[in-house]
Amino acid sequence: MPVSVKFILALQIWLITLTIGLHPARTQERVDLNLILAIDCSYSVDATEFDLQIHGTAAAFTNPNIINAITSGKYGRIGVAVIQWSNTKNQIISVPWTIISNQIDAYKLAVAIKSQTRQTAEGSTSISTAINKAAIMLLSAPYQANRLTIDIAADGENNAGERVEQVRDRTVGFGITINGLSILNEVSYLNYYFQNRVIGGQGAFVQIAKTYGDFGEAIRKKLLREILGGGIS
């Protein structure tokens, strides 16, 4: 009988948490936030829309308000990684973990984000598998943070893999917050879908982009709120 994807992911998470218990977190560098940006690369996202996602995200990290928010935290730095995702078999780390602690770091990250090519095969929309991938990365991150956040952008509903609600609940159980950026160009009610089924954890919220043309401003607002830990809109 074949081993289910759900079992394998659960086993990975269990092994990671066991390893964390055996190797105390005090050996890791401290940051205020570990953040994973998950970029939608499913069939519904064309080349122009992919470019708008990565250029909008890159521009956000060069925004003075974002840089000020990062440096104003207790430790004055955050950990960031980027994944691209589509179906259950395609989740790629396109920008590995890096620390952002000043303007130079932020600009280097922006270049890395903007320079990435589309690395996943186009496919269905497995938000649930993307969350699983991001959760495993956060639980094994090289930096120690009190806040762990998945920033998942999508323009459609989960249509492959586990039920997204099950993955959300399991992920939140590890102390991870899932925030959503819903792009409404194809599904006008997607923000409500995200609100009810995708996001979860302390302070979780949904940011709306009515079209991909609005993505840059939406991700800027979203990042600022995530980095500051809430309190703004």
Secondary structure, 3 states (H helix, E strand, C coil): CCCCHHHHHHHHHHHHHHHHHHCCHHHCEEEEEEEEEEEECCCCCCHHHHHHHHHHHHHHHCCHHHHHHHHCCCCCCEEEEEEEECCCCCEEEEEEEEEECCHHHHHHHHHHHHHCCCCCCCCCCCHHHHHHHHHHHHHCCCEEEEEEEEEEEECCCCCCCCCHHHHHHHHHCCCEEEEEEEECCCCCCHHHHHHHHHCECCCCCEEEECCHHHHHHHHHHHHHHHHHCCCCC
